[in-house]
Amino acid sequence: MSDVLRVVRRDYPATSENEVLAVLDTYGKEQWHRAPERVHLAVLKLAAGDLRALRRNVATACEDPRDILAPAEYPTYSRHPSPDQLNPAELALLCRLAWFVRGHMTNLSHGLSGVAGEYFVCAELSRRGFLATLTLKNAEGTDILASRPNSGRAISIQVKTTQGNKPSWVLKEKSERGHAASFFYVLVRLNAMTERPSFYIVPSKVVAEKIAEGHRTWLAGTKRDGSPRKDTSMRGFDDIKGAYLEKWELLG
């Protein structure tokens, strides 16, 4: 379940779900409508369960999404009586406070979040007694090679990192086939800046089986308008129940 759908079901009655989703979908139809999920979440936050407010907010976002993102993501700044007169230090403080209240770190680019995740995993492996080496993309499908001193056994690790609110990651179709007993995924969820990331250690065979089954189920469903879904190379993995959270012992 997407974060947008989760919030819709939290804030609106079930009888209004389709109407709310249809209103939200108004933003995202134009090529210049950037980051639709982020804007949808901002619209929902400001509407606070009010359908009329939701319509107004979506209309505003279609004109300029910044007018929705600013009060949703930087409420302290937006409510300041004279935000244009803030000096740089005051502005930085208010923005940091806004992110602190939200409880999340500033979003990194996809590339930077991936790099951060790999270094976090390397550090955690070293802390747990492994010799860990980043491959620097020289080994396809493997981000880290790790072994315990004098063990004679090496393991391959692929790292996936998310900055989302829930433990879910995007993978590719090839992850259904590439699995081995010595190959693991360490899935990272970056938390608030002052918090340690969350790590999910999953055997590659488990990932392969779960994403294949999940994709078959998804493909058998239909779009909102009842038409069949088109196949895609994207796959999704989640661990909502935390079955693999901090399961470092699986690495041996």
C-alpha positions in Angstrom: 0.0 0.0 0.0 1.4 3.4 -0.9 1.8 6.2 1.6 -0.9 8.2 -0.2 -3.5 5.5 -0.1 -2.7 4.8 3.6 -3.3 8.5 4.5 -6.5 8.6 2.4 -7.9 5.6 4.3 -6.8 7.1 7.6 -8.3 10.6 7.0 -11.5 9.8 4.9 -14.4 7.4 5.1 -14.2 4.3 2.8 -17.2 5.7 0.8 -15.1 8.7 -0.2 -11.9 6.9 -1.2 -12.5 6.8 -4.9 -13.6 10.4 -5.0 -10.5 11.5 -3.0 -8.1 9.5 -5.2 -9.8 11.0 -8.4 -9.3 14.6 -7.0 -5.6 13.8 -6.2 -5.0 12.4 -9.6 -5.8 15.9 -11.1 -2.3 16.8 -10.1 0.1 14.6 -12.1 -1.5 14.7 -15.5 0.7 17.5 -16.9 4.4 17.0 -17.8 5.5 19.8 -15.5 3.6 18.3 -12.5 6.7 17.1 -10.7 6.9 14.7 -7.7 3.2 13.8 -7.6 3.4 11.6 -4.6 5.1 14.2 -2.5 2.6 16.8 -3.6 -0.4 14.5 -2.9 0.9 13.9 0.6 1.3 17.6 1.2 -2.3 18.2 -0.1 -3.6 15.5 2.2 -1.7 16.9 5.2 -3.1 20.4 4.7 -6.7 19.2 4.0 -6.8 17.2 7.2 -9.8 15.1 6.1 -11.8 18.0 4.6 -12.8 17.1 1.1 -13.5 20.8 0.1 -10.1 21.8 1.4 -8.6 18.9 -0.6 -10.1 20.2 -3.8 -8.8 23.8 -3.1 -5.3 22.5 -2.3 -5.2 20.3 -5.5 -6.2 23.3 -7.6 -3.5 25.4 -5.9 -0.9 22.7 -6.5 -1.9 22.6 -10.2 -1.1 26.3 -10.4 2.2 26.1 -8.4 3.0 23.1 -6.2 5.4 25.3 -4.1 2.3 27.0 -2.6 1.3 23.6 -1.1 4.8 22.2 -0.3 5.9 25.2 1.7 3.2 25.2 4.3 3.1 21.4 4.5 6.8 20.8 4.8 8.0 24.1 6.4 5.0 25.2 8.5 7.1 27.2 11.0 8.6 29.3 8.2 5.3 29.7 6.4 3.6 31.0 9.5 6.3 33.5 10.3 4.9 37.1 10.2 7.8 38.4 8.1 9.6 35.4 6.4 11.2 37.6 3.8 13.0 39.6 6.5 14.7 36.6 8.1 18.4 36.6 8.1 20.2 33.4 6.9 20.8 32.0 10.4 17.1 32.5 11.4 15.9 30.9 8.2 18.2 27.9 8.6 17.0 27.5 12.2 13.3 27.6 11.2 13.9 25.1 8.4 15.8 22.7 10.7 13.0 23.0 13.2 10.4 22.1 10.5 12.3 19.0 9.5 12.7 18.1 13.2 9.0 18.3 13.7 8.4 16.2 10.7 10.8 13.6 12.2 12.7 13.0 8.9 15.9 14.0 7.4 16.0 16.2 4.3 15.5 14.0 1.2 18.7 13.1 -0.5 19.0 12.5 -4.2 18.6 8.8 -5.2 22.3 8.5 -5.8 23.4 10.1 -2.5 20.9 8.0 -0.5 22.3 4.9 -2.1 25.9 5.8 -1.3 24.9 6.7 2.3 23.2 3.3 2.7 26.2 1.4 1.4 28.6 3.2 3.8 26.2 2.7 6.7 26.1 -1.1 6.0 29.9 -1.3 5.7 30.2 0.5 9.1 27.7 -1.8 10.7 29.4 -4.9 9.3 32.8 -3.7 10.6 31.3 -3.0 14.0 30.1 -6.6 14.1 33.5 -8.1 13.3 33.3 -8.5 9.5 35.9 -7.4 7.0 33.8 -5.4 4.6 34.8 -3.9 1.3 32.8 -1.7 -1.1 33.0 -3.0 -4.7 32.6 0.5 -6.2 30.2 -1.1 -8.8 33.0 -3.3 -10.1 30.9 -6.5 -9.4 27.5 -6.6 -11.0 24.7 -7.0 -8.5 27.1 -6.8 -5.5 27.8 -3.6 -3.5 29.8 -5.1 -0.6 32.0 -8.2 -0.2 32.3 -9.3 3.5 33.9 -12.1 5.5 34.9 -12.9 9.0 38.7 -13.0 9.6 40.2 -16.4 8.9 36.8 -17.9 8.1 37.5 -18.7 4.4 33.9 -17.8 3.6 32.9 -14.6 1.8 29.4 -13.3 1.3 28.0 -10.9 -1.3 25.7 -8.1 -0.3 23.5 -5.9 -2.4 22.3 -2.7 -0.6 19.0 -0.9 -1.3 18.1 2.3 0.5 14.8 4.1 1.1 14.0 7.4 2.7 10.3 6.6 2.9 8.2 6.3 6.0 7.8 2.5 5.6 10.2 -0.4 5.0 9.7 -0.9 1.3 12.2 -0.9 -1.6 12.1 -1.0 -5.3 14.0 -3.7 -7.1 14.2 -5.0 -10.7 13.0 -8.2 -12.4 16.5 -9.7 -12.5 16.4 -9.9 -8.7 13.9 -12.8 -9.2 16.7 -14.9 -10.7 19.9 -13.8 -9.0 20.0 -15.7 -5.8 22.5 -17.9 -4.0 23.2 -19.1 -0.4 26.1 -16.7 0.0 24.2 -13.7 -1.5 22.2 -11.4 0.8 20.3 -8.1 0.6 20.7 -5.5 3.3 17.8 -3.1 3.0 18.3 0.2 4.6 15.7 2.7 5.8 17.2 6.1 6.6 15.6 7.7 9.6 15.8 11.2 11.2 19.3 12.8 11.0 20.0 12.0 14.7 18.8 8.4 14.5 20.5 5.3 13.4 19.2 3.8 10.1 17.1 0.6 10.3 18.6 -2.5 8.6 16.8 -5.4 7.2 18.9 -8.5 6.4 17.2 -10.8 3.9 18.5 -13.9 2.1 18.5 -13.4 -1.7 16.2 -16.5 -2.2 13.6 -15.0 0.1 13.7 -11.7 -1.9 13.5 -13.5 -5.2 10.4 -15.6 -4.1 8.6 -12.7 -2.5 8.9 -10.2 -5.3 8.0 -12.8 -7.9 4.8 -13.8 -6.0 4.0 -10.1 -5.3 4.4 -9.2 -9.0 2.2 -12.1 -10.2 -0.5 -10.9 -7.7 -0.2 -7.3 -8.8 -0.3 -8.2 -12.5 -3.4 -10.3 -12.1 -5.3 -7.2 -10.8 -6.7 -4.3 -12.7 -6.3 -0.5 -12.9 -8.8 1.8 -11.2 -10.7 2.0 -14.5 -10.9 -1.8 -14.7 -8.5 -2.2 -17.6 -5.7 -4.8 -17.2 -2.3 -3.8 -15.9 0.7 -3.7 -18.2 3.8 -5.7 -17.3 6.8 -3.9 -15.9 10.4 -4.7 -14.9 9.9 -3.0 -11.5 9.4 -5.1 -8.4 8.6 -4.2 -4.8 9.8 -5.7 -1.5 8.6 -4.7 1.9 8.9 -6.0 5.5 6.0 -4.3 7.3 6.0 -6.8 10.1 9.8 -6.5 10.6 10.6 -10.2 10.1 14.1 -9.4 8.9 14.7 -6.2 10.9 18.3 -6.3 12.4 18.7 -10.0 11.5 22.4 -9.8 11.2 22.9 -13.3 12.5 21.6 -14.6 9.1 25.0 -13.5 7.6 26.8 -16.1 9.7 
